[in-house]
Amino acid sequence: MIGVLTCEQVTARLTDLEEGALGPWTWSAVRLHLGLCPACRDFLTSLRRARRLAADLLAGADGGAPAPDRALAGALAAIRAGIPAGPDHHPRPEAWSALEAGRTDGASLMLRLHLGLCPACRARRGSEAALELDPEALPASLGPLLPGGASLRWRSLGFGAGRIAPLALEGPAGASFHLVHMPGRAAAPFHRHLGAETTLVLDGFLQDGPDLLRTGDWLVQAPGTSHAPRVDAGPACWALVQLDGPLRFQGWRRFFA
C-alpha cells in the first residue's frame, strides 16, 4: 500500500493518471492528494489544456508544413500568448488594498517588501511604498523593519529541515507571521493548512509543489492545502510566511505537534 504522496510525487504521476497507467493504490493516493491540493489541480488543468491544444492542432492539419511541425509552432505561439497560463507569483489585485488603506500591519509589510524585490510590480504600482532589503544580509537587514528589532526566537523544523521564528506583527484575527530559513537540500515536514498560507521569498529558491519560487516571488495556498516545500541543492532560502490559521502535520509527526 502506498502512503501519503508529496506534490512532487503527484505531479510526476499525472501523465500516468491521464493514461490510466496507475495501479489502484497509487491512483487512490493521487486522487486524494488532488482533492486537497489546489496547486496540483491547477497543474493538472494546465497539462490537460496543453494536450488538448496539441491534439486540436494535429487534427486540423490540412497541408503546408508537416503536422508535427505545425502543432509545435502553434503550441509555442499559444504558450507565448499565455495559453496555458503560467504561474503568477505576484499578489492578487485585492491583496493590494492593504497598502491602499494605509495599513501598517504584517500584510502591508510583506507587500512593501515584495515591491522592493519585484521590478514588475514596481513598474505597475510605483516604488513609493517599496522597502529595500539586502537579501545577502538576512536576517540583519530585516530586523529594523520589525517591531522590537531583530530579536528572533528560532525553533527547529526538525531533522535538518530548517528553522522558523515567529514575528511580532499584527494581522487579521487568527493570522500569524513567521520568518523561515531552510538550507540547501532541506524539506519541510508534510503538513496540511486549516487556513490560507501566504509566502514571500526574500532570498534563494523554494520548490512548493509545481511552483518554483525565486527571490521576490509571492504564493498563496488555499485552506486545505497539503504540501511539503523544499529547497534543492544550492543556497539557503529565506521566506516570510503569513498563516491565517493553524496547520496539522501528517504522518508520524502529528503525534508530536
C-alpha angles and dihedrals in degrees: 000000000000119000132219111317126221123226090257092053092047096049089049089057100045095096090052089048091054092047094048092243099130125103118239097261094046091044090053093048092049093047091048091052092047090053090057102036120068092185093059091044089054090049090052091049091053090048092052092047092051091050092048090048093052091045092051092049092050093046091051096054111131109162136306118079118016112282096247090052092050091046092052093046092048093047092050091049091050092048090050088052090052102263111156093024116236124222116292107212097187132096115275116251093256092054091066090068087086089069096038090056091053094241120166100198131115094278092056091046090055091049092050091049090049089053090052091052101037119070092187094058092044089054091053100039106022130247101259094104096036120121119212116226129180104224090194093059102053133182092010095063091051094050099080090054093057128080108260094017125258099331102134129180105210125198128182124255086210139256098025094312093127135253139281133205126196115231126217094235127138120233144145117322109289094013124127133185128218140181111223127197119189122176124217115293091019124135128192116235113268108264144161125231122225090191135028120289123210118194128192116186109219096182138354131012131304125191109208109176107296092346120095106197122201133189108307096016120139126207132178119200116199123235110278094035116143117200147137110218115206143187116225125214110308138055124356122266126233118195142169114223130193115199116196092190142003125293131221124217116225130214120021093335091072089075091060101038 
